[in-house]
Amino acid sequence: MKLTRWVLLIITAIALVAAPQATKAPSAPTNAPTSAKGSTSASKLMDINSATADQLDTLPGIGPAYAKKIIDGRPYKRKDELLNKKVIPAATYSKIKDMIIAKQGGSK
């Protein structure tokens, strides 16, 4: 009888110690990048006024045809001109708007 109680006590203790570790979800590293929307910095934005067709083609929803239309419509004062000039559809623009910028060329 005493042996059974000790065995149950030991099993319960092991279960209590192991259970929180087994069910605990791994935490994300504190220095990991956040989502693409939140972490995109100006240096990582693609300039639609200077990007090549191959670079534009890497954007979601942009293929060779849209890349050519973007290049043909240059220069852009603002990135939303892609919508205003009907260069790309609104659904495609919503996918890439946080990845692009329309820098203004300056004289050097």
N, C-alpha and C positions, 0 to 999 in steps of 0.2 A: 504494500500500500504506500509506504513512504517512498519507495523507489519510483512508483508511478507518478507521484506528485512531483518529485525532483525532475523526472524526465519531462513532464508537462511544463514545469516552470522553466526549464532550460530551453525547450522548444519555443515557448512564448517569448522569452527574452530574446532569443535569436530572431524571431519573426518581427518583434518590435524594433530591433536595431536595424534589420535589413530592409524592412518595408519602406521607410521614408526614402532611402537611397534608391530603391528599385523603381519607385513611382515618380521620383523627382525628374522633371524634364531638364535636359541639358540647357544651361543658360548660354546666350549668345556672348561672344567676346565683346568687351566694352569698346575695343577699337575697331570693330568690324564696320564696314560701310553700311549706311542705311539704304533705303530703297532708292531707285534711280531718280525718282522725282525729288526727293529730299536732299540728295547728296550731290546733285549735278552742280559743279562749279563753273564759273565763266570760262575757265581755261579748258574745260572738257566739252564745251558746247561747240557744235559744228557750225561754222559760218556759211550760210547759204549763198553768200556773195563770192566766196572764194573756193569752196569745196569742189573737188573733181567729181565727175560722174560716178566713178568707182566708190568714192567716199559717201556720196549721197545714197548710192545703192545699198549701203549697209544699214540705213535707217529702216525701221519697221514700216512696211507698206509702200516703200519707195523702190521701184524697179528701174530698169534702164529707161523706160518711156517717161516716167515721172521725173527722173533725174535730168533728162534732156529738157523737159518742159521747165524745170526749175532754172537750169542754166540759161535757157533761151529768154526767160523773163527777167533776167538781171538788168540793173541792180535793184535791190530791195531796200527800202528805207526802214521797214519793220518786218518782222517775220510773219505777222498776220496778213501781209500782202499776198502770201501764198493762197489764202482763202479769198481775199478781196478780188484778186486777179483771176480767180478760178483756175489756178495752176494745179492744185490737188484737192480732193474731196475733204469735207469737214471731218469725216471719220479718220482719215489718214493724218490730217493735221493734228487731231487730238492725241494721236499716238506719238507724234514727234515733237510737239510744241515745247516740251521741256528739255529737248536734246539739241535744239538749234538756236541760232542767233543771227541777226542781220547786221554785221559790223559795217560801219561806213568807212569807205576807203579815204585815206588822207594823203596829202602830198608829202613826200619825203625827200 
